C-alpha cells in the first residue's frame, strides 16, 4: 500500500485554559494513538495524552500554548504515515486502505467509489458513492464483497443498490 496518511483522531475543541484539546479517537483508540508523538507531517508534537473516560482523550501539543490556539485546532485531524503503523495480521486491514477505491461488480461493471467504512457493532459496512452522487451501504462480508486489493473493491452484483 502507498504511504498515505492515516487518521488516528480529530480535535473536537479546547479543554481548559492551558492549551489542551479534546480528541475524538478512531481505530484502536487511545492505545493506537499513544505510540505516536508526531502528527500531520511534523506540524504537531504530542507531549501528553490521557483518556477522558468517555471514549475520547485529552491531549497537549508542544505547539499549542493557550486556549485560543487549542480552539483554533477544532476540526483538525491527526494523521501519521501508514508506514508508522504496526504490521497487519492476515485478514486485517486499515479502513483508510479502502477509502477512495473504485468499486466494480464481479461481472466487471463500474459501480462507484468507497466513500466511508463504518462499524456499528456487527461487521464493517462499506459506503459506496455512485457517479450520480447517490450512496448505498453493503456489509463487508465475503458474500457481498468477494475481495479487494490496492486497485479496486469487487462487489457482488446482487448487492448493487
C-alpha positions in Angstrom: 0.0 0.0 0.0 1.1 3.6 -0.6 2.3 5.6 2.4 -0.8 7.8 2.5 -1.6 9.5 5.8 -3.9 7.5 8.2 -6.2 9.5 10.5 -6.0 8.4 14.2 -8.0 11.2 15.8 -9.7 14.5 15.3 -9.7 17.6 17.6 -13.2 18.4 18.8 -12.3 21.5 20.8 -10.3 23.1 23.6 -10.1 21.7 27.1 -9.5 24.1 29.9 -7.4 27.3 29.6 -3.9 25.9 29.3 -4.0 24.8 25.6 -5.2 21.2 26.0 -7.6 19.8 23.3 -10.3 17.2 23.3 -9.9 14.4 20.8 -12.3 12.0 19.1 -10.4 8.8 18.7 -10.6 6.4 15.7 -9.3 2.9 15.1 -7.6 1.4 18.1 -8.5 4.5 20.2 -6.1 5.7 22.9 -3.8 2.7 22.6 -3.4 3.3 18.9 -2.6 7.0 19.5 -0.1 6.7 22.4 2.9 5.2 20.4 3.0 8.3 18.1 4.5 11.6 19.0 4.5 13.5 15.7 1.3 14.2 13.6 0.4 15.9 10.4 3.9 15.6 8.9 5.6 17.0 12.0 3.3 20.0 12.4 2.0 18.8 15.8 4.1 17.1 18.6 2.2 15.2 21.2 3.6 16.0 24.7 0.8 14.4 26.8 -2.3 12.4 26.3 -4.8 10.8 28.7 -8.3 9.2 28.5 -11.3 11.5 29.1 -13.1 8.4 30.4 -15.8 8.9 27.8 -14.2 7.1 24.9 -12.1 10.1 23.8 -8.9 11.7 25.0 -7.4 15.0 26.3 -4.1 15.9 24.7 -1.4 18.6 24.9 0.7 19.5 21.9 4.1 21.3 22.2 3.0 23.9 19.6 -0.2 24.9 21.4 0.3 27.4 24.2 -3.2 28.6 25.2 -6.9 28.1 24.8 -7.1 30.3 21.7 -4.5 28.1 19.9 -6.3 25.0 21.1 -9.7 26.3 19.9 -8.1 27.1 16.5 -7.3 23.4 16.1 -11.0 22.4 16.3 -11.8 20.1 13.3 -8.1 19.3 12.7 -7.5 15.6 12.0 -4.3 13.9 13.4 -2.6 11.8 10.8 0.5 9.6 10.7 2.1 8.0 7.7 0.8 4.5 7.1 4.4 3.2 7.4 4.3 4.3 11.1 1.5 1.9 11.9 2.1 -1.7 13.1 2.2 -4.5 10.5 -1.2 -6.2 9.9 -2.1 -9.8 10.6 -3.6 -12.0 7.9 -7.1 -10.7 7.2 -6.7 -7.4 9.0 -6.8 -4.0 7.1 -6.9 -0.3 7.8 -10.2 1.5 6.8 -8.1 4.0 5.0 -6.9 1.3 2.6 -10.4 1.0 1.3 -11.3 4.7 1.1 -11.4 6.1 -2.4 -11.1 2.6 -4.1 -13.1 2.2 -7.3 -15.9 -0.3 -6.9 -16.7 -2.8 -9.7 -19.1 -5.7 -9.7 -17.9 -9.3 -10.0 -19.0 -9.0 -13.7 -16.7 -6.0 -14.2 -19.3 -3.2 -14.3 -18.2 0.1 -12.7 -20.3 1.0 -9.6 -18.6 4.0 -8.0 -16.1 4.6 -5.2 -15.8 3.7 -1.5 -16.6 6.9 0.4 -16.7 5.5 4.0 -16.2 2.4 6.2 -18.2 2.1 9.4 -18.7 -0.4 12.1 -21.9 -0.2 14.0 -21.2 -3.4 16.1 -21.8 -6.5 13.9 -19.5 -6.1 11.0 -17.8 -3.4 8.9 -20.1 -1.6 6.5 -18.8 -0.1 3.2 -20.5 3.0 1.9 -20.3 3.4 -1.8 -20.9 6.6 -3.8 -22.2 6.1 -7.3 -21.2 8.6 -10.1 -24.6 10.3 -9.7 -23.8 11.1 -6.1 -26.2 8.6 -4.6 -24.8 6.4 -1.8 -25.6 3.0 -0.6 -24.1 0.6 2.0 -23.1 -3.0 1.9 -21.8 -5.3 4.6 -18.1 -6.1 4.3 -18.7 -9.8 4.2 -17.4 -12.4 1.7 -20.8 -12.8 0.2 -21.3 -9.1 -0.6 -17.6 -8.2 -1.2 -15.7 -11.1 -2.6 -12.4 -9.2 -2.4 -10.3 -6.1 -2.8 -6.8 -5.0 -3.5 -4.9 -1.8 -3.8 -6.6 -1.1 -7.2 -10.3 -1.9 -6.6 -13.0 -3.3 -4.4 -15.1 -6.1 -6.0 -18.8 -6.1 -5.2 -21.3 -9.0 -5.7 -23.7 -7.6 -8.4 -26.7 -8.7 -6.3 -25.7 -6.1 -3.7 -25.7 -3.1 -6.1 -28.4 -0.7 -5.0 
